[in-house]
């Protein structure tokens, strides 16, 4: 694998828990790059893209309006897309660390740009679908709109950055267990493959990941993974905002993801929604490390034989 470029995407305006803005800088301060290098991964921090406004400087009575938040998220994602595209063209492998999941619009727009708009696939590990539009969202939080925008549906500001860069037949979710009817209806209409937790329990993580990989690589020029830490059971990932029980278990997921390490078509990795303030004994930070090591250090010769 190319040199790993760690890119912090420090935004919390897309989420109900603004604390996600602190995740990337906390991981850098804890020594994430050193942890990876200790296991042989050539990793360096290349950028820390911060929002124009810090959530700490506001309370609920004087914070930005919804319209202002959409503008903040769009400008942040545009800067992130530029950085990701440049990183890939310089021959490094981007690992984007959020921040809330609205950053997916920037990460994958940058990947698409670097691929000259050839189709790419995406494996989406998450408790949620993130496929709302303004017409369906109960919260108006942009972190619940990223997948819809990537598929070409949503606010014009978001569509201007990433609209339609991802085709529905190249997207597969794993671990879904919390969603609203409107976003599910959109994805069902588009034909997106969604593996919910009951199916994952029945089939096992290895089989589900193999299917997701086939979807993400079928007819594409490459693929990526976006991993929302709230996809994991809160027992394994306490450092998150939206806690949903009966989630992905860390040991089984890390073991399955090891088989993707070294895959020649993998273009980028994104891990989001880390909240250091809510973490316990760095358990979630260590999960971030373990996920990245699993995906970047081939453990055996048939690492990509899924």
Secondary structure, 3 states (H helix, E strand, C coil): CCCEEEEEEECCCCCCCHHHHHHHHHHHHHCHHHHHHHCCCCEEEEEEEECCCCHHHCCCCCCCCHHHHHHHHHHHHHHHHHHHHHHHHCCCEEEEEECCHHHHHHHHHHHHHHCCCCCCEEEEECCCCCCCCCCCCCCCCHHHCHHHHHCCCCCHHHHHHHCCCCCHHHEEEEEECCCCHHHHHHHHHHCCEEEEHHHHHHHCHHHHHHHHHHHHHCCCCCEEEEEEHHHECCCCCCCCCCCCCCCECHHHHHHHHHHHCCCCCEEEEEEECCCHHHCCCCHHHHHHHHHHHHHHCCCCCCCCCC
